[in-house]
Amino acid sequence: MFSFFKRDNVQKELDDNTNSFQEVISVICIMLEISRLDGKVDESEIEEIKKYFDKNFDDTNFEETLAELQQKSSEETSFHPYVESINSNCVKEEKIEIMKIIWKLILSDGVIDPYEDNLFMQIGDLLFIKRSELMKIKNLGSS
């Protein structure tokens, strides 16, 4: 278990939060992996991850948590545990919101890397989101 989650204030936040613990961690790990996909992690990408983090954890040290989650996500060989967690904990509307967050992350550095775009579509497929809905997310986010 991550050391920062052992603190009482974080546990209370997790208990009070509508997003499940595993869902939030899964989304952040996917975001970290996507941010590394083009070979460099841009400051704007870290800022997008921090926004999602701050939305879910009020009084938690982002830098400490980020380091722990970067380590966790780099050790994982597949997205499937993260996708399974999201599929288990989220309804369709929540999955679409997650994909919007991921697309915003992809756009944040000003460059849509083909690998990022491809991975976005693959994750959407694994979350059982129709391609037409993924295209809407991309079109709305890019305009």
C-alpha positions, 0 to 999 in steps of 0.5 A, spaced: 500 500 500 502 507 498 505 510 504 501 517 503 494 513 503 495 510 510 494 517 513 488 518 517 486 525 513 487 521 506 483 515 508 477 520 510 477 523 504 477 516 500 471 514 504 467 521 503 469 521 496 464 519 490 470 516 486 473 509 489 480 509 491 482 504 486 478 508 480 482 514 482 489 510 482 487 507 476 486 513 472 492 517 475 496 511 473 493 511 465 495 518 465 502 517 467 503 512 462 500 516 457 504 522 459 511 518 458 508 515 451 512 520 447 518 520 451 518 526 455 513 528 460 511 535 459 510 540 465 503 541 462 501 534 462 503 534 470 499 540 471 493 536 468 495 530 472 495 534 478 488 537 477 485 530 477 489 529 483 487 535 487 479 534 485 480 527 489 485 528 494 484 535 498 490 535 503 495 530 500 502 531 498 502 531 490 509 530 489 510 524 494 504 521 491 506 522 484 513 519 485 509 513 488 504 512 482 510 513 477 514 507 480 507 503 480 505 505 473 512 503 471 512 496 474 506 494 471 506 491 464 499 492 462 493 497 462 488 491 463 489 492 471 487 499 471 482 498 465 479 492 469 478 497 475 475 502 472 470 497 468 468 495 475 467 501 479 464 506 473 458 507 469 458 509 462 458 516 464 463 516 468 468 512 463 466 518 458 468 523 463 475 519 464 476 519 457 475 526 456 480 527 462 485 523 458 484 527 452 485 533 455 491 530 458 493 528 451 492 535 448 495 539 454 502 539 451 500 542 444 502 535 440 497 529 439 502 524 438 500 518 434 501 513 439 497 517 444 492 518 440 492 510 438 492 509 446 486 513 447 482 509 442 485 502 445 483 505 452 476 507 450 475 500 446 477 496 453 472 501 457 466 499 452 465 506 449 463 506 442 468 509 437 463 515 435 463 517 442 470 517 442 470 521 436 466 526 439 470 527 445 476 528 441 472 533 436 470 537 442 476 537 446 480 539 439 476 545 438 
